[in-house]
Amino acid sequence: MGARTLETRMTTEQALHARSGSTCELCGATAGLDVYEVPPGTDGSAERCVLLCATCREQIENPDKVDANHWRCLNDSMWSQVPAVQVMAWRMLTRLSGEGWPQALLDMLYLDDETRAWAEAGGTGGEAEEAVRHVDSNGALLAAGDTVILIKDLDVKGANFTAKRGTAVRNISLVADNPEHIEGRVEGQQIVILTKFVKKSG
């Protein structure tokens, strides 16, 4: 079984190299390429996989390491005729849509019904399309790197201190899969904060 799986993978890898011209199908890099099976329900076939570089793969698998500017490459790769590539482009643009420019690309990206269903089944569509929209207590859209002000005293579980109302939390990060949560550093501690308890500064 193991040998057969390896044999199938080699065939898939060869097919992906041929399809992509031995470049990352999202950013065009030529080094550190490997097969990435696009969930869910992948069967290991080339049609359900993409060829990715290590940078793209790491950022897809670790949302906290995402560098939004890296994904400007999707401006080109989103036009691929390969459904698996379209799915990955849609998911990353959806994840990053709070940045502004990815939303404009999403608005242009057309997926047929079958491909769209696949894209949304990956956990970044449906409710998660909303998940990238983090808004403060006034309904203002929050983005990674913003500064927010606490509007009430917050007891920080496990850290034995209270984050005081009026505290500025700088350089926040967004929790990718929960629109009600952001993270920021208060008194040297990285904490999770509910968006309804903050207002955007400036």
N, C-alpha and C positions, 0 to 999 in steps of 0.2 A: 504493500500500500504506500509506504514511504517513498519507494523508488518511483512509483507511478505518479505520486503527487509532485515529486521533483521534476519528473519528465514533463508533466503538464505545465508546471511553472516555467520551465525553460522555454517551452513552446510559446507560452503567453508572453514571456519577456522578449523573446525574439520578435514576436508579432508587434509588440508595443514599440520596440526600437525601430522596426520598419515603418510603423505608422507615424511615429513622431520625428523620424530622422535623427534618432538618438539625442533628443533634447527633452528637458522637462516640459510636459504638456501644459503646464500653467505659466511658468516664468521664462522658459527657453534656456535655462542653464544646461550645461553639458556635462557637469561633474557630479559624482555621487548619486547616480540615477538608480532607482529601484522600483519594483512593482508595488502599487498601492491599490488594494481592493476597495472599491467604492461601496460602502454599506448602504442599506442592509441587504441580506440575502444574496451575497455575491457567490458566484459559482466558480470563480477563478479564471473565467474566460477573459480574453482580451477586451471583449465588449463591456465587461463589468469592472474593468481595471483602467488605471491611468499610470503613466510613467512619471514619477516625481523625483525632484532633487531632494537632498536631505533638508534644506532650508524650508521648502514648502511643506514637506511632510511634518517636520517638527512643529511648525506653526499651526498646522491643521489639527494635530493631536494634542497640542498644549496651548489652549486659547490665551493663557496669561503671557505667552511669549510672542504674541502676534505683533508684527511691525506693519502698521497699515500701509505705509509707503511702499513696502515690498509688493503689496498686492495691486499696485497700479498696473502691473503686468497683465491683469485680467482685462484691461482695456482692449488688448489684442486677443488673448486666448479665449475670451467668452464667445468669440465668433466661430470657434471650432465647429465642425460638422459632426464631431464625435459626441454622442449623448453623455458618456461618462465624464468627459471634460466639461461639457455644459453644466452637468449636475454639480461638479466641484466648484466651478466658477460661481454658480448661483448661490451655493451654500456659503462661500466665503464673502461674497458681496452682501448677502443677507446678514451675516455675522457682523460685518463692518459698517452696515448702513447708517449707524449713528454718527459716523465720521462726516457724512454729507455727500462727498463725491461718489461713493459706491452706490448710493441710492439712485443717482442719475444714470449710472450704467445699468442697474437693475431694471429701471424703467424701460430701457432699450432692449433688454435681453428677452428674446422670445423662446419659450420652450413648448414643444408640443405636449399634449395632455399626459401621455405616458411618461415622458422625461420629467415633466413637472411633478408628477406623483412620486417618482423615484427621488427627486431632489427633496421634496417635502417629507418623505419618509425617513430621511436621515436625521431627524431631530432638530433641524434648523429651519424647518418650515412650519406652517400652521401657527400654533401658539408662539413658536419661537421667532416667527417673523416679527411679532410684537416684542419678543424678549430683548431685542437689541435697542428698543426704545425706552431708555431710562429717563424719567421726568421727575423734576423736583416737586416740592409741595405746591408750587404755583403753576405746575404744568409745563415749565420750561425744559427743553430737551437738554440732557446732560451728555457730555462727551468725555472720553478718557483724557486726563490731564487738567480738567477743570478744577477750580477752587469752589468749595461749597461752605456754607455757614450752617451750623446746627441751630435748629429753631426750638429745641427743648433739651433739658438735661437727659443724658442717656447713661444708664448703668451698663458698664462693659462687663459682660459675663466672663469669668475666669481671669480677669485682670485686676479686680478689686479697686477700680476707680470709676469715677463718674465723669463722662465727657460733658463739659458744661455748655449750656446754651450760649450761642454767640461765638463758639470756637470755630476758627477757620480750618478747614481740612483741604490741604493743597494736593494737587497732582493725583486726583482720584483715579481709580480704575473701575471699570464696569464688570459686573459679574455676568458672564456671557449668557447663561441659561436662566437668569432670574431678573426680570425687569424692576423688581422692588429692592434689589440689593446693589450697593456699591461698596468698594473697599477704599480705605484711606488710613493714613497714619495719624494717630492722636497720642500725645505724650510718649512717643517712641514705639507705640504698639500699632501693628497693622490690624485694623478691626473692620468688621462688616457693619454697614450702616443702612438703615431703611431709607429709601429715597423720600418717603413722606415726611421725614424728620429733618430735611435739609432744604436750603434754598441756594440757588446758584448765585455766586458772587460776581458782580460786575455786570 
